[in-house]
Amino acid sequence: MIDNRLGILVGMDFEARLASTLAPAAVETSGATYLGAKKALERLSAQKIDSIVSFGFAAGLDPVIKAGTILLSHSVVAENREYHADAELRTWLGAEKSEVKLGSLLHSNEIVTSSQKKERLFKDSACLAVDMESGLVAQFAQEKHIPFAVLRVVCDTASRNLPPLVSSVLTQDGKLNFSRIAGSLLTCPFQIKDLFGVGMDMARAYWHLKRYLANFH
């Protein structure tokens, strides 16, 4: 273990459960929202952490990357600025392992749902994937003068379109709101086909990340 007080920021509740197997750490959930991430970072700050990891799922931007690919980003691009992850923390997380994909990750303040937007973001940034926490983690780390790293797994691929309901299915603490899911499907049943594909990608990503953590150190 590199530091005594590691903090981990995730988007969803089940990601937090996986993160808790990484190492003894303070784990906070954003609920996959900008304000939720800011509040989660405030809670981590109150716990006097001295390093931080952005952990969980990411959306693929590079069209050759498959669901389940493990990413250990060497940098994060947020608001047209590049933040470099800590090399020692990245090595501790397994950056030298053969199954890990290295590269830059893009931050977004909103969920990227369409393949067209993913294609545009990839052309503009050349980043491998995008998520909603890593840029805020990088900025937080710079402000607090602590090291950060990003350990993510690709969930939805660059060609995957997400159904509209994904933008509103989480509670503030990152849990699935099943009543919203049911209501959205009843209103727009055409989403079921896309939702099935997303579910398959999520399952593949989850098990790849779980297997990676099982072999961690």
C-alpha positions in Angstrom: 0.0 0.0 0.0 1.4 3.4 -1.0 -0.4 5.7 1.4 -2.2 5.2 4.7 -5.3 7.2 3.8 -6.4 6.3 0.3 -9.7 7.8 -1.1 -11.7 6.3 -3.9 -14.4 8.0 -5.9 -16.9 5.9 -7.8 -20.2 6.7 -9.7 -22.5 3.9 -8.6 -23.2 1.8 -5.6 -22.1 -1.5 -7.0 -18.8 0.1 -8.1 -18.3 1.1 -4.5 -18.6 -2.5 -3.4 -16.0 -3.5 -5.9 -13.7 -0.7 -4.9 -13.8 -1.8 -1.3 -11.9 -5.0 -2.3 -9.1 -3.0 -3.8 -7.5 -1.9 -0.5 -8.5 -0.4 2.8 -9.8 3.0 1.8 -12.5 5.7 2.2 -14.9 5.1 -0.7 -17.5 7.7 -1.7 -20.2 7.5 -4.5 -21.2 10.4 -6.8 -24.5 9.0 -8.1 -23.1 9.8 -11.6 -23.8 13.5 -11.3 -21.5 16.5 -11.2 -22.9 17.9 -7.9 -22.8 14.4 -6.4 -19.2 14.0 -7.3 -18.3 17.4 -5.8 -20.1 16.5 -2.5 -18.4 13.1 -2.5 -15.0 14.8 -2.8 -15.9 17.1 0.1 -16.6 14.0 2.2 -13.3 12.5 1.2 -11.5 15.7 2.0 -13.0 15.6 5.5 -11.4 12.2 6.0 -7.9 13.6 5.4 -7.0 11.3 2.5 -3.5 11.6 1.1 -4.1 9.9 -2.3 -7.1 9.3 -4.5 -8.3 6.9 -7.2 -11.1 7.4 -9.7 -12.6 3.9 -10.0 -15.3 2.2 -11.9 -16.9 2.1 -15.4 -16.1 4.3 -18.4 -17.6 4.7 -21.8 -15.3 3.7 -24.7 -14.4 6.4 -27.3 -11.7 4.5 -29.2 -13.7 2.3 -31.6 -11.3 -0.7 -31.3 -11.7 -1.0 -27.5 -14.1 -3.7 -26.3 -16.3 -3.8 -23.3 -14.4 -5.3 -20.4 -11.0 -3.6 -21.2 -9.2 -2.4 -18.1 -7.9 1.1 -18.3 -5.1 2.7 -16.2 -4.9 6.2 -17.7 -1.7 8.1 -17.6 -3.6 11.3 -17.9 -7.0 12.9 -17.7 -8.3 15.7 -20.0 -10.8 18.0 -18.4 -11.8 21.5 -19.6 -9.1 21.4 -22.3 -6.4 20.8 -19.6 -4.4 17.6 -19.2 -3.7 16.2 -15.7 -1.0 13.6 -15.3 -1.7 10.6 -13.0 0.9 9.7 -10.4 3.3 7.1 -11.8 3.9 5.3 -8.5 0.2 5.0 -7.8 -0.4 3.7 -11.3 2.3 1.1 -11.0 0.8 0.0 -7.7 -2.6 -0.4 -9.4 -1.0 -2.6 -12.1 0.0 -0.4 -15.0 2.7 -2.9 -16.1 0.2 -5.8 -16.4 -0.3 -7.0 -20.0 -4.1 -6.9 -19.8 -4.1 -3.2 -19.0 -4.7 -0.5 -21.6 -2.8 2.7 -21.2 -3.8 6.1 -22.5 -5.7 9.3 -21.8 -9.2 9.5 -20.4 -11.7 12.3 -21.1 -13.9 13.9 -18.4 -17.5 14.9 -19.1 -20.0 16.6 -16.8 -22.8 14.6 -18.3 -23.5 11.1 -19.5 -22.5 10.6 -23.1 -25.3 8.5 -24.6 -24.9 8.5 -28.4 -22.3 6.8 -30.6 -22.2 10.0 -32.7 -21.0 12.1 -29.8 -18.5 9.4 -28.8 -17.1 9.5 -32.3 -16.8 13.3 -32.2 -15.2 13.3 -28.8 -12.6 10.7 -29.9 -11.7 12.7 -33.0 -11.4 15.9 -30.9 -9.5 14.4 -28.0 -7.9 11.1 -29.0 -8.8 9.8 -25.5 -9.6 6.2 -25.1 -12.7 6.6 -22.9 -14.8 9.1 -21.0 -16.3 9.2 -17.5 -17.9 11.7 -15.1 -15.6 11.6 -12.1 -11.9 11.4 -13.2 -11.6 15.1 -14.2 -13.0 16.2 -10.8 -10.7 13.8 -9.1 -7.7 15.2 -11.0 -8.6 18.7 -10.1 -9.2 17.8 -6.5 -5.8 16.1 -6.3 -4.0 19.1 -7.7 -5.8 21.5 -5.2 -4.9 19.2 -2.3 -1.4 18.4 -3.5 -1.9 14.7 -3.4 -1.3 12.0 -6.0 -4.2 10.5 -8.1 -4.7 7.7 -10.5 -7.6 6.2 -12.6 -8.6 2.6 -12.7 -11.6 2.1 -15.0 -13.1 -0.6 -17.1 -14.9 0.0 -20.4 -18.6 -0.6 -20.2 -20.4 0.7 -23.2 -18.3 0.7 -26.4 -17.9 3.6 -28.8 -20.6 2.1 -31.1 -23.1 1.6 -28.4 -26.1 4.0 -28.1 -27.5 4.2 -24.6 -31.3 4.4 -24.1 -32.7 7.6 -22.7 -33.5 6.1 -19.3 -29.8 5.8 -18.3 -29.7 9.6 -17.7 -32.2 9.3 -14.8 -32.1 5.8 -13.3 -29.7 6.4 -10.4 -30.6 7.7 -6.9 -28.3 10.4 -5.3 -26.3 7.7 -3.6 -25.7 5.8 -6.8 -28.3 3.0 -6.4 -30.6 1.9 -9.3 -34.1 3.5 -9.1 -36.2 0.6 -10.3 -39.4 2.6 -10.3 -37.9 5.1 -12.7 -36.7 2.3 -14.9 -40.1 0.7 -15.0 -41.8 4.0 -15.7 -39.4 4.9 -18.5 -39.8 1.5 -20.2 -43.6 1.7 -20.0 -43.5 5.2 -21.6 -40.9 4.3 -24.2 -40.7 0.5 -24.7 -38.4 0.9 -27.7 -35.6 1.3 -25.2 -35.7 -2.4 -24.2 -33.5 -3.6 -27.1 -30.8 -1.0 -26.4 -31.1 -1.7 -22.6 -30.4 -5.4 -23.2 -27.2 -4.6 -25.1 -26.1 -2.2 -22.4 -26.8 -4.9 -19.7 -24.6 -7.4 -21.6 -21.8 -4.8 -21.8 -22.2 -4.0 -18.1 -22.0 -7.6 -17.1 -18.9 -8.2 -19.1 -17.3 -5.1 -17.7 -18.2 -6.0 -14.1 -16.8 -9.5 -14.3 -13.5 -8.3 -16.0 -13.0 -5.7 -13.3 -13.9 -8.2 -10.6 -11.4 -10.7 -12.0 -8.7 -8.1 -12.2 -9.2 -7.1 -8.6 -9.2 -10.8 -7.5 -5.7 -11.1 -9.0 -4.6 -7.7 -7.6 -1.2 -8.0 -6.0 
